[in-house]
Amino acid sequence: MKQEIALITLLVDDYDEAIRYYTNKLNFQLMEDIKMSEEKRWVVVSPLGSNGSRLLLAIASNELQKSRIGSQTGGRVALYLYSDDFWRDYNNMVERDVNFIESPREEEYGTVAVFEDLYGNRWDLLNQNLKEN
């Protein structure tokens, strides 16, 4: 049997704003953008070259969901972006004004830096070594 996590839902405030952020700032690719109704779209983004999980960008549809935008994990790092070249990606993201909330640091598992997306969700940018260990 083979299974994998394919999509992770990330609550957003505006589809187009989120698409611009993930494609322009984080250099993700837009995989799908399908209109499902006047209010709802199926929007999927993915890091370039990734064969792993993708993000389903979902508009918050009620007050409870709206209250969770940017804090789906209560302020903890929610998502982990592996890189095959940490410094290339870090420098590109800094040039694109991605909000890093700490400087890169070396850990036993590799180089890591925490950043926030446009809504305040925390991410780790990690070198590829962590995934291989």
C-alpha positions as CSV (number, residue, x, y, z in Angstrom):
1,M,0.0,0.0,0.0
2,K,1.2,3.5,-0.8
3,Q,-0.3,6.7,0.6
4,E,0.9,10.3,0.8
5,I,-0.4,13.6,2.0
6,A,-1.3,15.4,-1.2
7,L,-2.8,18.7,-0.1
8,I,-2.7,20.9,3.0
9,T,-5.4,23.5,3.4
10,L,-4.2,27.0,4.2
11,L,-6.9,29.6,5.0
12,V,-6.5,32.9,3.1
13,D,-8.3,36.2,2.9
14,D,-8.1,36.7,-0.8
15,Y,-7.3,34.2,-3.6
16,D,-5.5,36.6,-5.9
17,E,-3.5,38.2,-3.1
18,A,-2.4,34.8,-1.9
19,I,-1.6,33.6,-5.4
20,R,0.6,36.6,-6.0
21,Y,2.4,36.1,-2.7
22,Y,3.2,32.5,-3.1
23,T,4.2,32.7,-6.8
24,N,6.0,36.1,-6.7
25,K,7.6,36.0,-3.2
26,L,8.1,32.3,-2.5
27,N,8.5,31.4,-6.2
28,F,5.9,28.7,-6.0
29,Q,4.0,27.6,-9.1
30,L,0.2,27.9,-9.6
31,M,-0.9,24.3,-10.2
32,E,-4.7,24.8,-10.4
33,D,-7.1,27.7,-10.3
34,I,-10.6,26.5,-11.0
35,K,-13.8,28.5,-10.4
36,M,-16.3,26.4,-8.4
37,S,-18.9,29.1,-7.7
38,E,-19.1,32.9,-7.5
39,E,-17.3,32.9,-4.1
40,K,-15.2,29.7,-4.2
41,R,-12.2,28.6,-6.2
42,W,-10.0,25.5,-6.1
43,V,-6.5,27.0,-5.9
44,V,-3.4,24.9,-5.5
45,V,0.2,26.1,-5.3
46,S,3.4,24.1,-5.0
47,P,7.1,24.8,-4.7
48,L,9.0,24.6,-8.0
49,G,10.2,21.1,-8.7
50,S,8.3,19.6,-5.8
51,N,6.7,16.1,-6.0
52,G,5.4,16.4,-2.4
53,S,2.5,18.0,-0.7
54,R,0.8,21.1,-2.2
55,L,-1.1,23.9,-0.6
56,L,-4.8,24.3,-1.2
57,L,-5.5,28.0,-0.7
58,A,-9.0,28.3,0.7
59,I,-11.0,31.4,1.4
60,A,-12.2,31.5,5.0
61,S,-16.0,31.1,4.8
62,N,-17.2,32.0,8.3
63,E,-16.1,33.9,11.3
64,L,-14.4,31.0,13.0
65,Q,-12.3,30.3,9.9
66,K,-11.6,34.0,9.4
67,S,-10.3,34.1,13.0
68,R,-7.8,31.4,12.2
69,I,-6.2,33.1,9.1
70,G,-2.5,33.4,9.9
71,S,-2.7,31.4,13.1
72,Q,-3.9,27.9,12.2
73,T,-1.3,26.4,14.6
74,G,-1.5,29.0,17.4
75,G,1.8,30.7,16.5
76,R,3.9,27.6,16.0
77,V,5.7,26.9,12.8
78,A,3.1,25.4,10.6
79,L,4.9,24.6,7.4
80,Y,8.4,23.5,6.4
81,L,9.9,24.4,3.1
82,Y,12.9,22.2,2.2
83,S,15.6,23.7,-0.1
84,D,18.4,22.1,-2.0
85,D,20.3,25.4,-1.7
86,F,19.4,27.2,1.5
87,W,21.4,30.4,0.9
88,R,20.1,30.8,-2.7
89,D,16.5,30.6,-1.6
90,Y,17.0,32.6,1.6
91,N,18.7,35.5,-0.3
92,N,16.1,35.4,-3.1
93,M,13.3,35.6,-0.4
94,V,15.0,38.4,1.4
95,E,15.3,40.3,-1.9
96,R,11.5,39.8,-2.4
97,D,10.8,41.2,1.1
98,V,9.7,37.9,2.7
99,N,9.5,38.6,6.4
100,F,12.1,36.5,8.2
101,I,11.5,36.7,12.0
102,E,15.0,35.4,12.8
103,S,18.4,35.1,11.3
104,P,19.5,31.8,9.8
105,R,21.1,29.5,12.3
106,E,23.0,26.3,12.2
107,E,21.5,23.3,13.9
108,E,22.6,19.6,14.1
109,Y,20.2,18.9,11.2
110,G,21.3,21.8,9.1
111,T,20.6,25.5,8.4
112,V,17.2,26.9,9.3
113,A,15.4,30.3,9.4
114,V,11.8,31.1,10.3
115,F,9.7,33.4,8.2
116,E,6.1,34.5,8.1
117,D,3.9,34.5,5.1
118,L,1.6,37.4,4.2
119,Y,-1.0,36.3,6.8
120,G,1.5,35.6,9.6
121,N,1.7,31.8,9.3
122,R,5.2,30.7,10.4
123,W,7.4,28.6,8.1
124,D,10.8,27.0,8.5
125,L,13.1,27.3,5.5
126,L,15.4,24.3,5.8
127,N,18.3,22.9,3.9
128,Q,17.6,19.6,2.2
129,N,19.8,17.7,4.6
130,L,17.0,17.5,7.2
131,K,14.8,15.6,4.8
132,E,17.5,13.1,4.0
133,N,18.4,12.3,7.6
